[in-house]
Every structure is written in C-alpha cells, then in structure tokens.
Amino acid sequence: MGIRIFITSVSANSAVKKCQQLIVDVLTAKSIPFELVDISAPENEELKMFMREKAKPKEGQVNPMPPQIFSDDEYLGDYQAFDEAVEDNCLDVFLQLASATKTSEATVTLG
C-alpha cells in the first residue's frame, strides 16, 4: 500500500483543491510513490469511513476533511503537518520513509 493521500474530487473549496494538488506535486517531484483515494467516489465509501475514523478533525469540524495522509493504515497527518515537514526538510521522516535520526560515518583527519 505505502503512502495514501485521501482527497475529494468534488470540493467547491479552492483551498482544499490547492492543498491536494500541492501534496501531489511535491510527492511527484520527489519521486515518492503514493496512491490517491478519492473519498467522493461511491466505490470508496468504506475507505472514506476508514479515513474519518483514523484522521483527526480540526477544531470546529465534525469530520476530518481532505487531504489526509496515511502510511498504509497509520494516520500521519493533514496538509498542515505535510507542509511543516516540507518546510522543516523532514518529509522522509514524516512519511516514515527514513528514521528520525541519521548517523554519519564521516571521519575527519587533522594533520
């Protein structure tokens, strides 16, 4: 399964559309494979319910709104969390593609 982005193709909200497209653009540019799940498609009703159960709604919302990001069945966050990971240059960690701590095996010789 890997990275799954839950989106909607029928939103009249331009901010939602923009956020969805930015996620797709970033992942595509970084050659990170992902699956789009359109929760507005009737055949994805079960996946829509899964997203609503696992994702966290923002304050004032009854249900979480797309886009929502998962790694397999684990909830990772919404667009804001994704954007912060991109800005902090830790997208691989956010998407669980790399560990949070990396060690370097470089040596320095002074002489």
Backbone as ProteinMPNN parsed JSONL, in Angstrom:
{"seq_chain_A": "MGIRIFITSVSANSAVKKCQQLIVDVLTAKSIPFELVDISAPENEELKMFMREKAKPKEGQVNPMPPQIFSDDEYLGDYQAFDEAVEDNCLDVFLQLASATKTSEATVTLG", "coords_chain_A": {"N_chain_A": [[0.822, -1.2, 0.0], [1.657, 1.498, 1.022], [2.198, 5.04, 0.849], [-0.735, 6.849, 1.213], [-2.977, 9.193, -0.019], [-5.748, 10.825, 0.944], [-8.281, 12.278, -0.775], [-10.691, 14.602, -2.23], [-12.628, 14.804, -5.128], [-14.689, 16.474, -5.684], [-14.893, 18.884, -4.328], [-15.919, 22.192, -3.661], [-14.388, 23.992, -2.507], [-11.711, 25.993, -2.951], [-9.312, 26.133, -1.558], [-8.976, 23.585, -0.464], [-8.67, 22.083, -2.812], [-6.293, 23.231, -3.758], [-4.451, 22.535, -1.734], [-4.521, 19.722, -1.924], [-3.453, 19.417, -4.518], [-0.898, 20.503, -4.192], [0.307, 18.645, -2.459], [0.346, 16.363, -4.124], [1.994, 17.37, -6.175], [4.456, 17.823, -4.809], [5.14, 15.215, -3.883], [5.309, 13.882, -6.331], [7.393, 15.332, -7.58], [9.494, 14.604, -5.942], [9.7, 11.984, -6.502], [8.316, 10.113, -4.949], [6.436, 7.345, -4.376], [2.863, 7.064, -4.351], [-0.597, 6.632, -3.475], [-3.67, 7.841, -4.584], [-6.72, 8.36, -2.97], [-9.917, 8.828, -3.67], [-12.347, 10.084, -1.824], [-14.85, 10.861, -2.502], [-15.831, 9.222, -4.412], [-18.219, 6.745, -5.068], [-17.487, 4.018, -4.844], [-15.514, 4.084, -2.953], [-16.514, 4.342, -0.414], [-16.177, 2.814, 1.928], [-13.463, 3.241, 2.446], [-13.564, 5.963, 2.888], [-14.951, 6.044, 5.315], [-13.039, 4.748, 6.874], [-10.968, 6.684, 6.784], [-12.237, 8.787, 8.147], [-12.525, 7.651, 10.675], [-9.882, 7.283, 11.537], [-8.347, 9.647, 11.064], [-7.751, 12.972, 12.363], [-10.08, 15.432, 13.14], [-10.049, 18.971, 12.51], [-10.237, 21.679, 14.864], [-13.555, 22.551, 15.526], [-14.584, 21.121, 13.44], [-16.661, 18.401, 12.479], [-16.046, 16.069, 11.105], [-12.906, 14.891, 9.805], [-11.388, 16.661, 7.134], [-10.42, 16.272, 3.699], [-7.204, 17.199, 2.336], [-5.901, 14.123, 3.661], [-3.277, 12.239, 5.107], [-1.787, 9.068, 4.974], [0.267, 6.301, 5.996], [0.273, 3.254, 4.827], [-1.98, 1.857, 6.931], [-1.682, 3.667, 8.924], [-2.251, 6.765, 10.385], [-0.849, 9.811, 9.37], [-1.06, 12.603, 9.136], [-2.463, 15.867, 8.295], [-2.797, 18.341, 5.647], [-1.473, 20.584, 6.74], [0.409, 19.453, 8.541], [1.932, 18.028, 6.681], [2.932, 20.151, 5.1], [4.485, 21.505, 7.006], [6.434, 19.555, 7.456], [7.682, 19.529, 4.959], [8.691, 22.174, 4.896], [10.436, 22.029, 7.073], [12.279, 20.353, 6.095], [12.053, 17.588, 6.491], [10.518, 15.63, 5.289], [10.776, 12.924, 4.522], [10.982, 11.646, 6.987], [8.526, 12.336, 8.16], [6.8, 10.975, 6.418], [7.515, 8.46, 7.052], [9.575, 7.22, 5.693], [12.173, 7.303, 6.277], [14.387, 7.08, 9.076], [14.145, 9.011, 12.118], [16.525, 9.768, 13.179], [19.64, 10.094, 11.843], [22.836, 8.787, 11.282], [26.153, 9.772, 10.739], [28.983, 8.482, 9.113], [31.315, 9.743, 8.659], [34.742, 10.69, 8.756], [37.189, 12.806, 10.182], [40.363, 13.966, 9.527], [42.932, 15.532, 11.065], [45.847, 17.286, 10.462]], "CA_chain_A": [[0.0, 0.0, 0.0], [2.518, 2.658, 1.059], [1.629, 6.347, 1.149], [-2.069, 7.065, 0.646], [-3.487, 10.551, 0.153], [-7.2, 10.848, 0.831], [-8.689, 13.537, -1.402], [-12.023, 14.619, -2.808], [-12.622, 15.43, -6.455], [-15.889, 17.283, -5.866], [-14.928, 20.016, -3.405], [-16.038, 23.541, -4.219], [-13.441, 24.785, -1.731], [-10.471, 26.106, -3.72], [-8.176, 25.875, -0.669], [-8.833, 22.128, -0.396], [-8.104, 21.656, -4.102], [-4.904, 23.691, -3.823], [-3.661, 21.707, -0.818], [-4.419, 18.396, -2.53], [-2.553, 19.474, -5.661], [0.468, 20.732, -3.702], [0.825, 17.365, -1.967], [0.63, 15.548, -5.307], [3.156, 17.958, -6.863], [5.683, 17.586, -4.027], [5.469, 13.789, -3.923], [5.721, 13.56, -7.702], [8.708, 15.936, -7.814], [10.481, 13.856, -5.168], [9.594, 10.587, -6.942], [7.807, 9.295, -3.85], [5.199, 6.7, -4.84], [1.697, 7.266, -3.497], [-1.9, 6.276, -4.02], [-4.74, 8.785, -4.286], [-8.002, 7.75, -2.65], [-10.961, 9.84, -3.812], [-13.419, 9.689, -0.914], [-16.155, 11.234, -3.073], [-16.243, 8.154, -5.323], [-19.086, 5.79, -4.358], [-16.8, 2.751, -4.563], [-14.563, 4.295, -1.857], [-17.259, 4.676, 0.804], [-15.54, 2.139, 3.067], [-12.207, 3.962, 2.708], [-13.966, 7.255, 3.462], [-15.247, 5.782, 6.724], [-11.741, 4.474, 7.482], [-10.295, 7.967, 6.965], [-12.941, 9.54, 9.198], [-12.255, 7.019, 11.968], [-8.461, 7.356, 11.907], [-7.807, 11.008, 10.989], [-8.204, 13.876, 13.412], [-10.693, 16.659, 12.614], [-9.588, 20.242, 13.073], [-11.17, 22.272, 15.815], [-14.767, 23.058, 14.902], [-15.056, 20.196, 12.41], [-17.212, 17.131, 12.949], [-15.255, 15.035, 10.433], [-11.702, 15.401, 9.156], [-11.563, 16.98, 5.721], [-9.243, 16.027, 2.872], [-6.443, 15.963, 2.198], [-5.371, 13.426, 4.834], [-2.15, 11.43, 4.658], [-1.583, 7.818, 5.713], [1.254, 5.32, 5.56], [-0.531, 2.046, 4.97], [-3.175, 2.166, 7.716], [-1.312, 4.584, 10.003], [-2.5, 8.176, 10.105], [0.338, 10.647, 9.501], [-1.427, 13.998, 9.348], [-3.207, 16.584, 7.262], [-1.944, 19.183, 4.808], [-0.632, 21.439, 7.566], [1.531, 18.639, 9.01], [2.743, 17.764, 5.49], [3.609, 21.392, 4.739], [5.525, 21.744, 8.013], [7.515, 18.601, 7.194], [8.403, 20.021, 3.776], [9.428, 23.375, 5.313], [11.495, 21.621, 8.002], [13.148, 19.439, 5.351], [11.996, 16.252, 7.104], [9.385, 14.939, 4.681], [11.005, 11.476, 4.569], [10.669, 11.191, 8.341], [7.081, 12.47, 8.301], [6.172, 9.909, 5.639], [8.075, 7.216, 7.574], [10.449, 6.626, 4.686], [13.514, 7.34, 6.861], [14.337, 7.205, 10.535], [14.264, 10.381, 12.598], [17.927, 10.051, 13.468], [20.586, 9.533, 10.89], [24.199, 8.943, 11.758], [27.15, 9.924, 9.699], [30.194, 7.721, 9.368], [32.432, 10.513, 8.128], [35.864, 10.915, 9.682], [37.986, 13.984, 9.885], [41.749, 13.786, 9.904], [43.644, 16.802, 11.192], [47.234, 16.921, 10.49]], "C_chain_A": [[0.861, 1.257, 0.0], [1.783, 3.932, 1.44], [0.281, 6.474, 0.438], [-2.527, 8.475, 0.999], [-4.993, 10.503, -0.092], [-7.633, 12.239, 0.376], [-10.171, 13.485, -1.732], [-11.951, 15.352, -4.143], [-13.813, 16.35, -6.665], [-15.982, 18.473, -4.909], [-15.048, 21.334, -4.159], [-15.061, 24.482, -3.53], [-12.098, 24.83, -2.462], [-9.241, 25.848, -2.857], [-7.919, 24.376, -0.545], [-8.182, 21.612, -1.682], [-6.629, 22.021, -4.204], [-4.004, 22.826, -2.941], [-3.454, 20.306, -1.383], [-3.394, 18.401, -3.659], [-1.104, 19.695, -5.219], [1.083, 19.445, -3.167], [1.223, 16.474, -3.141], [1.884, 16.063, -6.016], [4.456, 17.666, -6.131], [6.086, 16.113, -4.103], [5.939, 13.357, -5.305], [7.125, 14.095, -7.983], [9.81, 15.172, -7.095], [10.482, 12.367, -5.504], [9.207, 9.647, -5.805], [6.499, 8.667, -4.323], [4.063, 6.892, -3.834], [0.451, 6.825, -4.242], [-2.888, 7.36, -3.624], [-6.02, 8.01, -4.037], [-9.044, 8.86, -2.675], [-12.169, 9.429, -2.967], [-14.799, 10.087, -1.428], [-16.673, 10.178, -4.045], [-17.063, 7.121, -4.547], [-18.391, 4.477, -3.987], [-15.798, 2.862, -3.413], [-15.246, 4.652, -0.534], [-16.621, 4.048, 2.049], [-14.231, 2.835, 3.442], [-12.483, 5.344, 3.298], [-14.24, 7.095, 4.955], [-13.961, 5.491, 7.495], [-11.01, 5.787, 7.776], [-10.926, 8.743, 8.115], [-12.682, 8.968, 10.583], [-10.833, 7.275, 12.449], [-7.899, 8.777, 11.961], [-8.412, 11.875, 12.083], [-8.834, 15.126, 12.781], [-10.079, 17.891, 13.264], [-10.651, 20.77, 14.025], [-12.364, 22.873, 15.065], [-15.321, 22.172, 13.806], [-15.615, 18.933, 13.064], [-16.372, 15.981, 12.397], [-13.994, 15.663, 9.854], [-11.943, 15.603, 7.664], [-10.285, 16.669, 4.948], [-8.468, 17.327, 2.634], [-5.942, 15.435, 3.548], [-4.342, 12.421, 4.337], [-1.958, 10.235, 5.59], [-0.375, 7.085, 5.138], [0.632, 3.968, 5.862], [-1.793, 2.419, 5.746], [-2.897, 3.141, 8.851], [-1.502, 6.037, 9.574], [-1.233, 8.983, 10.352], [-0.008, 12.108, 9.768], [-2.191, 14.575, 8.177], [-2.239, 17.445, 6.447], [-0.997, 20.041, 5.643], [0.597, 20.684, 8.075], [2.489, 18.323, 7.859], [3.577, 18.99, 5.136], [4.732, 21.715, 5.724], [6.708, 20.801, 7.807], [8.339, 19.026, 5.985], [9.268, 21.218, 4.165], [10.604, 23.036, 6.22], [12.471, 20.64, 7.374], [13.198, 18.047, 6.003], [10.804, 15.456, 6.567], [9.551, 13.426, 4.745], [10.673, 10.905, 5.942], [9.168, 11.239, 8.565], [6.35, 11.325, 7.608], [6.649, 8.517, 6.052], [8.88, 6.46, 6.521], [11.893, 6.578, 5.169], [13.366, 7.475, 8.363], [14.578, 8.654, 10.938], [15.708, 10.749, 12.893], [18.798, 9.34, 12.448], [21.98, 9.77, 11.44], [25.135, 9.006, 10.574], [28.38, 9.11, 10.092], [31.401, 8.439, 8.805], [33.508, 10.648, 9.198], [36.628, 12.137, 9.221], [39.397, 13.729, 10.393], [42.422, 15.154, 9.922], [45.131, 16.493, 11.17], [48.13, 17.912, 10.023]], "O_chain_A": [[0.796, 2.025, -0.96], [0.859, 3.908, 2.253], [0.168, 6.242, -0.765], [-2.473, 8.894, 2.156], [-5.449, 10.182, -1.19], [-7.384, 13.238, 1.051], [-10.827, 12.461, -1.542], [-11.295, 16.386, -4.265], [-13.935, 16.953, -7.731], [-17.071, 19.011, -4.712], [-14.369, 21.56, -5.161], [-14.924, 25.639, -3.926], [-11.422, 23.807, -2.575], [-8.221, 25.389, -3.371], [-6.766, 23.946, -0.524], [-7.256, 20.803, -1.637], [-5.814, 21.227, -4.675], [-2.917, 22.43, -3.361], [-2.35, 19.765, -1.33], [-2.563, 17.498, -3.75], [-0.184, 19.132, -5.813], [2.263, 19.182, -3.4], [2.312, 15.899, -3.149], [2.74, 15.272, -6.413], [5.452, 17.301, -6.756], [7.249, 15.802, -4.36], [6.865, 12.555, -5.428], [7.953, 13.39, -8.559], [10.937, 15.099, -7.584], [11.182, 11.582, -4.865], [9.709, 8.527, -5.713], [5.55, 9.385, -4.637], [4.282, 6.883, -2.623], [0.447, 6.669, -5.463], [-2.943, 7.757, -2.461], [-6.367, 7.108, -4.8], [-9.052, 9.731, -1.805], [-12.922, 8.534, -3.349], [-15.811, 9.691, -0.849], [-17.832, 10.234, -4.459], [-16.641, 6.673, -3.481], [-18.673, 3.896, -2.939], [-15.285, 1.846, -2.945], [-14.611, 5.206, 0.362], [-16.541, 4.687, 3.098], [-13.929, 2.997, 4.624], [-11.709, 5.833, 4.121], [-13.809, 7.918, 5.763], [-13.804, 5.93, 8.634], [-10.496, 5.984, 8.877], [-10.218, 9.293, 8.959], [-12.626, 9.713, 11.561], [-10.608, 7.463, 13.644], [-7.063, 9.079, 12.813], [-9.453, 11.547, 12.652], [-8.193, 15.802, 11.977], [-9.648, 17.855, 14.416], [-11.809, 20.354, 13.987], [-12.194, 23.61, 14.094], [-16.408, 22.431, 13.29], [-15.098, 18.463, 14.077], [-16.03, 15.044, 13.118], [-14.003, 16.828, 9.456], [-12.623, 14.804, 7.021], [-9.187, 16.791, 5.49], [-9.03, 18.419, 2.723], [-5.607, 16.205, 4.449], [-4.511, 11.822, 3.275], [-1.965, 10.368, 6.814], [-0.04, 7.227, 3.962], [0.484, 3.589, 7.024], [-2.594, 3.22, 5.265], [-3.784, 3.415, 9.659], [-0.987, 6.474, 8.545], [-0.611, 8.864, 11.407], [0.678, 12.776, 10.542], [-2.52, 13.885, 7.212], [-1.022, 17.294, 6.547], [0.167, 20.203, 5.278], [1.706, 21.217, 8.045], [3.708, 18.345, 8.034], [4.78, 18.884, 4.9], [5.81, 22.149, 5.317], [7.859, 21.207, 7.967], [9.563, 18.896, 5.991], [10.444, 21.275, 3.806], [11.651, 23.679, 6.148], [13.384, 20.152, 8.039], [14.252, 17.414, 6.056], [10.164, 14.704, 7.303], [8.58, 12.711, 4.993], [10.14, 9.8, 6.044], [8.591, 10.293, 9.1], [5.394, 10.771, 8.151], [6.235, 7.516, 5.469], [8.867, 5.23, 6.467], [12.737, 5.913, 4.568], [12.335, 7.932, 8.857], [15.154, 9.429, 10.174], [16.069, 11.926, 12.858], [18.685, 8.133, 12.237], [22.268, 10.83, 11.996], [24.918, 8.365, 9.546], [28.762, 9.062, 11.261], [32.412, 7.805, 8.503], [33.213, 10.711, 10.392], [36.697, 12.45, 8.032], [39.598, 13.327, 11.539], [42.47, 15.845, 8.904], [45.592, 15.54, 11.797], [49.341, 17.692, 10.008]]}, "name": "protein", "num_of_chains": 1, "seq": "MGIRIFITSVSANSAVKKCQQLIVDVLTAKSIPFELVDISAPENEELKMFMREKAKPKEGQVNPMPPQIFSDDEYLGDYQAFDEAVEDNCLDVFLQLASATKTSEATVTLG"}
